[in-house]
Amino acid sequence: MKQDLRVTTIQTDLYWEDSAANLAKLEELLWEAELDTDLILLPEMFNSGFTMNQKMAEVMNGNTFRWMKQMAAQLKTVLAGSLMIKEGGSYYNRLIWMKPDGTYSYYDKRHLFRMGREHLAFHAGDERLVVNLKGWDICPLVCYDLRFPVWSRNVVKENGDLTYDLALYIASWPKSRMHVWNTLLAARAMENQAYIIGVNRIGEDGNDITYEGGSKSFNPKGFCIDDLGTAEKISTTTLKYEDIVNLRTKFPAYLDQDKFEIHYDLEALT
């Protein structure tokens, strides 16, 4: 049986397009919390807020990347969050998965929020990421991805196992659509028979959009096991792998999932 996994969500307000202020604030919050955890989750575009201003873009191994590397090493935990990255002439809303030893993986947001004109500022990713932590298979995703169940689908592999045990949604999800956030997080847990965690910000951004948090964790049955409410808060939840095993053994609905392949039209996404 895999070990329990401790996951910490950071729900906070963000300074608009001020990377130095955001990193300083987050660093202070992380040190004050004295965390004993395996994984720390930060909101979408945690160093700038959800902006389309390409002047906020950094390169890989830029200031925010190095900050993540330093914090992961000092806290001895994995740190995950997204930021705007410029690479090869294109811009990405890129989630960085930074490990304590300085190695990392990344995921480029697949579904770009056209109502916020994100699809005009960024290049869409075309590959999901699944990482391993303490034996757990984890699929990190970003915000608008939550609305697309096919992209979030927990596919049965050739050996009969499911692709992931835990999916993460790093988000900037506005107050006006919280019913959708709460409903779809629970749905993704139930349909994929996996833990689901969504981390969201609070406050108001430079576009006068209000966020009220609502960061939540759901068990594989779709029940909420942690709710950060609407205030600034740091919360750590312990996930138990035996809950996944028990559900998938007693109710293996995943074995009856439809089998199909996805063919991508990348031009339609940019």
VMD Tcl script that draws the C-alpha trace (Angstrom):
set ca {
  {0.00 0.00 0.00}
  {1.29 3.45 -0.90}
  {2.06 5.92 1.88}
  {-0.31 8.70 2.86}
  {0.26 11.93 0.95}
  {0.15 15.35 2.62}
  {-0.87 18.18 0.29}
  {-0.87 21.87 1.26}
  {-2.94 24.51 -0.57}
  {-2.08 28.21 -0.39}
  {-5.15 30.43 -0.81}
  {-4.16 34.09 -0.90}
  {-4.64 37.43 -2.61}
  {-2.09 38.39 -5.28}
  {-0.47 41.71 -6.13}
  {-1.34 42.71 -9.69}
  {1.63 42.33 -12.05}
  {4.15 42.63 -9.21}
  {6.29 39.52 -9.12}
  {8.67 40.75 -6.41}
  {5.80 41.56 -4.03}
  {4.06 38.25 -4.65}
  {7.17 36.16 -4.13}
  {8.03 38.04 -0.94}
  {4.52 37.56 0.43}
  {4.37 33.88 -0.46}
  {7.80 33.26 1.03}
  {6.70 34.86 4.29}
  {3.49 32.80 4.36}
  {5.36 29.57 3.71}
  {7.94 30.12 6.43}
  {5.38 31.26 9.01}
  {3.26 28.16 8.39}
  {6.09 25.77 9.42}
  {4.72 23.15 7.07}
  {5.18 19.39 7.32}
  {4.02 18.39 3.88}
  {4.88 16.53 0.68}
  {3.45 19.01 -1.82}
  {2.61 22.73 -1.79}
  {0.14 24.15 -4.34}
  {0.10 27.81 -5.39}
  {-2.65 29.53 -7.43}
  {-2.54 30.05 -11.20}
  {-0.01 32.72 -12.26}
  {0.91 33.19 -8.61}
  {3.63 35.75 -9.33}
  {1.50 38.17 -11.35}
  {-2.21 37.45 -11.18}
  {-4.12 36.22 -14.25}
  {-2.83 38.79 -16.72}
  {-2.41 38.74 -20.50}
  {0.36 41.36 -20.28}
  {3.27 39.64 -21.99}
  {5.69 42.02 -20.29}
  {5.22 39.81 -17.23}
  {6.68 36.79 -19.03}
  {9.84 35.17 -17.71}
  {12.20 32.63 -19.22}
  {12.84 29.21 -17.79}
  {15.48 29.59 -15.07}
  {14.29 33.16 -14.57}
  {13.67 34.81 -11.22}
  {10.41 33.01 -10.31}
  {11.74 29.64 -11.45}
  {14.84 30.11 -9.28}
  {12.63 31.18 -6.36}
  {10.63 27.96 -6.70}
  {13.83 25.94 -6.80}
  {15.15 27.64 -3.67}
  {11.89 27.29 -1.73}
  {11.43 23.63 -2.66}
  {14.96 22.87 -1.49}
  {14.65 24.81 1.77}
  {11.20 23.44 2.63}
  {12.14 19.94 1.45}
  {8.91 19.54 -0.46}
  {7.54 19.68 -4.00}
  {6.25 23.12 -5.01}
  {3.76 23.58 -7.87}
  {2.21 26.65 -9.47}
  {1.92 28.37 -12.85}
  {3.45 31.49 -14.36}
  {3.85 33.14 -17.77}
  {6.83 31.72 -19.64}
  {8.32 32.90 -22.93}
  {10.06 30.22 -24.92}
  {10.96 30.02 -28.60}
  {9.01 33.15 -29.43}
  {5.78 31.82 -27.86}
  {4.13 32.47 -24.50}
  {2.78 29.76 -22.21}
  {0.74 29.57 -19.03}
  {3.13 26.99 -17.63}
  {2.74 24.95 -14.47}
  {6.10 24.14 -12.90}
  {6.45 21.00 -10.75}
  {9.60 21.72 -8.73}
  {11.17 18.99 -6.62}
  {13.45 19.54 -3.59}
  {16.49 18.26 -5.47}
  {16.10 20.97 -8.14}
  {14.77 18.71 -10.87}
  {11.42 19.66 -12.35}
  {8.66 18.90 -14.83}
  {6.19 21.25 -16.46}
  {2.74 21.33 -18.03}
  {1.54 23.97 -20.48}
  {-2.13 24.85 -19.98}
  {-4.13 23.09 -22.66}
  {-7.43 24.99 -22.60}
  {-6.97 28.73 -22.91}
  {-9.78 30.91 -21.56}
  {-11.04 32.68 -24.67}
  {-13.53 34.82 -22.72}
  {-10.46 36.43 -21.14}
  {-8.66 36.46 -24.53}
  {-6.06 34.06 -23.16}
  {-6.04 32.19 -26.47}
  {-4.70 35.35 -28.14}
  {-1.82 35.76 -25.69}
  {-0.66 32.19 -25.09}
  {0.22 29.03 -26.98}
  {-1.78 25.96 -25.91}
  {-0.07 22.86 -24.61}
  {-0.68 19.52 -26.29}
  {0.49 16.98 -23.73}
  {-0.68 16.03 -20.28}
  {1.77 15.55 -17.47}
  {1.69 12.74 -14.92}
  {4.29 12.89 -12.15}
  {5.08 10.52 -9.31}
  {5.36 11.48 -5.63}
  {5.68 8.90 -2.85}
  {4.33 6.30 -5.26}
  {1.26 8.39 -6.15}
  {0.59 9.19 -9.80}
  {-0.46 12.83 -10.01}
  {-1.90 14.81 -12.94}
  {-1.49 18.60 -12.56}
  {-3.84 20.76 -14.65}
  {-4.69 24.47 -14.85}
  {-7.99 26.30 -14.24}
  {-10.12 26.23 -17.44}
  {-8.98 22.60 -18.02}
  {-11.53 21.72 -15.33}
  {-14.40 22.27 -17.77}
  {-13.16 19.59 -20.17}
  {-13.76 16.05 -18.87}
  {-12.08 14.32 -21.81}
  {-8.76 16.07 -21.08}
  {-9.13 15.20 -17.38}
  {-10.12 11.60 -18.12}
  {-8.45 8.94 -16.01}
  {-7.63 6.46 -18.74}
  {-7.17 2.74 -18.05}
  {-3.62 1.72 -18.98}
  {-2.62 -1.55 -20.64}
  {-1.83 -3.10 -17.25}
  {-5.37 -2.39 -16.05}
  {-4.45 0.44 -13.69}
  {-5.76 3.98 -13.98}
  {-3.42 6.74 -15.13}
  {-3.54 8.85 -11.96}
  {-4.49 8.76 -8.28}
  {-4.77 12.53 -7.81}
  {-5.56 15.40 -10.18}
  {-4.78 19.02 -9.33}
  {-6.37 22.20 -10.67}
  {-4.26 25.34 -10.17}
  {-6.73 28.18 -10.75}
  {-7.81 31.80 -10.90}
  {-11.55 31.06 -10.81}
  {-13.81 34.12 -10.40}
  {-16.50 34.52 -7.76}
  {-19.23 34.77 -10.41}
  {-18.73 31.14 -11.46}
  {-18.13 29.37 -8.14}
  {-21.12 27.06 -8.64}
  {-19.34 25.64 -11.70}
  {-16.07 25.29 -9.77}
  {-17.66 23.38 -6.90}
  {-19.78 21.17 -9.15}
  {-17.02 20.19 -11.57}
  {-14.39 19.48 -8.92}
  {-16.76 16.97 -7.32}
  {-17.70 15.53 -10.71}
  {-14.06 15.03 -11.74}
  {-13.47 13.07 -8.51}
  {-16.51 10.82 -8.97}
  {-16.07 10.08 -12.66}
  {-12.32 9.43 -12.37}
  {-12.37 7.62 -9.00}
  {-9.44 9.71 -7.81}
  {-8.67 12.46 -5.34}
  {-9.16 15.96 -6.74}
  {-7.74 19.21 -5.35}
  {-8.51 22.69 -6.63}
  {-6.53 25.70 -5.37}
  {-7.89 29.18 -6.06}
  {-6.98 32.76 -5.12}
  {-8.89 35.47 -3.29}
  {-9.11 39.25 -3.76}
  {-9.59 41.49 -6.79}
  {-7.28 41.70 -9.77}
  {-6.30 44.57 -12.07}
  {-9.24 43.81 -14.35}
  {-11.71 44.31 -11.47}
  {-12.47 40.58 -11.32}
  {-13.25 39.27 -7.83}
  {-12.11 35.91 -6.51}
  {-13.41 34.31 -3.32}
  {-11.18 31.28 -2.95}
  {-13.16 28.12 -2.36}
  {-10.06 25.93 -2.63}
  {-11.23 22.38 -1.96}
  {-10.15 18.75 -1.77}
  {-12.42 15.86 -2.74}
  {-12.05 12.17 -2.05}
  {-12.59 9.56 -4.81}
  {-16.30 9.31 -3.96}
  {-16.75 13.03 -4.60}
  {-17.12 14.14 -0.98}
  {-15.39 17.35 0.08}
  {-12.73 16.63 2.71}
  {-11.22 20.12 2.98}
  {-12.66 23.57 2.24}
  {-10.59 26.73 2.71}
  {-13.60 29.04 2.57}
  {-13.20 32.63 1.36}
  {-10.37 34.04 3.49}
  {-6.60 33.87 3.16}
  {-5.70 30.44 4.45}
  {-3.13 27.65 4.30}
  {-4.43 24.13 4.77}
  {-2.82 20.69 4.67}
  {-4.87 17.60 3.85}
  {-3.76 13.99 4.28}
  {-4.79 11.75 1.40}
  {-5.09 8.03 2.09}
  {-4.39 5.63 -0.74}
  {-6.48 2.91 0.88}
  {-9.57 5.02 0.07}
  {-8.74 4.73 -3.63}
  {-8.08 1.00 -3.42}
  {-11.29 0.32 -1.51}
  {-13.47 2.22 -3.98}
  {-11.87 0.86 -7.13}
  {-12.04 -2.69 -5.74}
  {-15.66 -2.57 -4.59}
  {-16.98 -0.39 -7.41}
  {-14.69 -0.72 -10.46}
  {-16.75 1.45 -12.79}
  {-13.57 2.50 -14.58}
  {-13.36 -0.96 -16.19}
  {-16.43 -0.11 -18.27}
  {-15.21 3.22 -19.62}
  {-15.50 3.89 -23.36}
  {-12.31 3.52 -25.31}
  {-11.33 6.18 -27.84}
  {-8.38 8.26 -28.98}
  {-8.10 12.05 -29.24}
  {-6.72 13.68 -32.35}
  {-5.69 17.30 -31.86}
  {-6.13 20.30 -34.11}
  {-3.42 22.51 -32.63}
  {-4.14 25.42 -34.96}
  {-7.67 25.67 -33.59}
  {-6.29 26.20 -30.09}
  {-4.04 29.15 -30.87}
}
mol new
graphics top color blue
foreach p $ca { graphics top sphere $p radius 0.5 }
foreach p [lrange $ca 0 end-1] q [lrange $ca 1 end] { graphics top cylinder $p $q radius 0.2 }
display resetview
